[in-house]
């Protein structure tokens, strides 16, 4: 037992002070992110929208995410990650507060588009911050620390949100989302200092650097498609899966929150020790990507069986294991591939892969469910993972050949 404890503590050693501050900020911000996990239920129950309308709103969610990711990468390369993160969190807080007052379909489409266009400028910026504040040898664990904080916050958020919805309805969640964004940015300004060196100054040291090199990197394009397919499957967790729990297994919001909390609890307890152990194995990053895609595909094949509630637990465990490898190592690949001075552009393309999945995943998934049922959707979703596995093998081969 003592050895397990020491191994757990070791997984947090040698991480910079700034990384701990960023994780604290992420924890506060995500603990208040209560609307997103229940957004599909809010749109259906409170606003009375159909599955197709909900899918359309999540498509606008994804479009906003694409715009925000692209814009965040550009702004980060120009102004640095610090200013982008500050502006994004503050304005996102105001947007979340305003969303609760929108009660029409098209109004909510526009509102969520604007909100995500602002909110997701944060994503490329924080990825660049991770590279700036961590050593190359512990970047994977640095990503893991941020994810641990985010998931701990997301574990607190949905669990409390389920109770709040039952007692006070959905509107209070929007206020909490908004205020926690603003609290997070105040902590950020107080704890983290703006680095003096700007991306533009770094680029001046590389006069012949091709600013479009990211778009010519074939291996990075393959990696981006893998991330897109991974997102197409994984984001079902926030759209179709809560509806599946509700409609097929008749679980209320609180019970749904408990199952989502299992995902978070596994990550908080096991992800950092796992990443610490794997960092010492000298296994190529691309092999971990192959494994994570395999686990994700399997998690949806398990959901095909709807005769026993236990399959929900088995599925969420497989999905969580996939997530514990998928996000840190796809992120690590992107950070390692990024050229100095153009980190924002690389991380924007990485973020946009998932943002594009936000557009298509809910729309296709909810459309399939509406016309053919949940089981066909789970087979299709598992297929995304199978294609990603094949592409990951191809990427592994190219990286071995240094292409």
C-alpha positions, 0 to 999 in steps of 0.5 A, a space after each residue: 500500500 505504501 508503495 502505491 502511495 509513493 508511486 502516486 506521489 511520484 507522478 506529480 513530482 518535477 512539475 512546474 509551479 505554473 502548471 499547478 496554478 493552471 491546474 487550479 484555474 482549470 479545476 475552478 473553471 470546470 467545477 462550474 461547467 454544469 450546463 454542457 453535460 446536461 445541455 441535450 436534456 435542457 434543450 429537450 425538456 425545458 425548451 421542448 426541442 426535437 432530436 433533430 433540433 438538438 442536433 442542429 444546436 450542437 452543430 452550431 456548438 461545433 462550428 463555434 468551436 472550430 472558429 474559436 480554435 482557429 482564431 485562438 491559434 492565430 491570436 496566440 501566435 500574435 499576442 501570446 497565450 496569456 492575453 488570449 486566455 484572459 480575454 476568453 475566460 472573461 467573455 465566456 463567463 458573460 456569454 454563459 450568463 446570457 444564454 439562459 435568457 434565450 428561448 427560441 431555436 434560432 436564438 439559441 443556435 446563434 447564442 451557442 455559436 458566439 459562446 463557443 467561438 469565444 470559449 474555444 479560443 482558450 484551447 490552443 492558448 492553454 496547450 501552448 501554455 503547457 509547452 511554455 511551462 513544462 519540460 519536454 520530458 514531463 509534457 505528457 504528465 503536465 497534460 495529465 495534470 491539467 486533465 486531472 484538474 478538469 476532470 475533477 471539476 467536471 466530476 464535481 460539476 455534473 454531480 452538483 448539477 443533477 441535484 440543482 436541476 432536481 431542486 431549482 431547475 436549469 437556469 441557476 446552472 448558467 449563472 454558476 458557469 458564468 461566475 466560475 469563468 470570471 473567478 478562474 480568470 481572477 485567479 489566473 491574473 493573480 497567480 500566473 505571470 505573463 511571459 516576456 518573450 512573445 511568439 512573434 519575437 521567437 519567429 524573428 529568430 527563424 527568418 526562413 520559417 514557413 508559416 504554412 508548414 502545419 498545412 503541408 505536414 502529411 503526418 500531422 493531417 493523418 493525426 488530425 483525422 484520427 483526432 476527428 474520428 476519436 472526437 466523433 465517437 467520444 463526444 457522444 458521451 455529452 449528447 446521445 449517451 445521456 439521452 440513452 440513459 434517460 430514455 432506455 434505462 429511465 435514469 434521472 439527472 442525478 443518476 446520470 451524474 453519478 455514472 458520469 462521475 465514475 468516469 471522472 473518479 477513475 481519471 482523477 485516481 489513476 491517470 497520473 500514476 498511469 502516465 508516470 509509469 508509461 513515460 518510463 516505458 519508452 513506447 512510441 506515442 503512436 502505439 498509445 494512440 492505436 490502443 486508445 482508439 481500440 478501447 473507444 471502439 469497444 466501449 460502443 460495441 458494448 453499448 449495443 446490448 441494452 438488456 442489462 444496466 451493468 453494460 453502462 458501467 462496463 462501457 464507461 470504464 472502457 471509454 475512460 481508459 481510452 480517454 486516459 490514453 487518447 487525450 494526453 498522447 494525441 496532445 503530446 504528439 501535437 506538442 512534439 510536432 509543433 515548430 517553435 514560434 508556430 505552436 499556436 497554429 499547430 495546437 489550433 489545428 489539433 483543437 479544430 479536429 475535435 471542434 469539427 467532431 462537435 459539429 458532426 457527431 451530435 447531428 449524425 448521432 441524433 439523426 441516426 437515433 431518430 430514424 434507426 434507433 440507438 443500437 445502429 448509432 452505437 455500431 456506426 460510432 464503433 466504426 469511427 474507432 475502427 477507421 481511426 485504428 487503421 489510420 493510427 497504424 499508418 501514422 505509426 509507420 510514417 513516424 518510424 520512417 521519420 516522415 
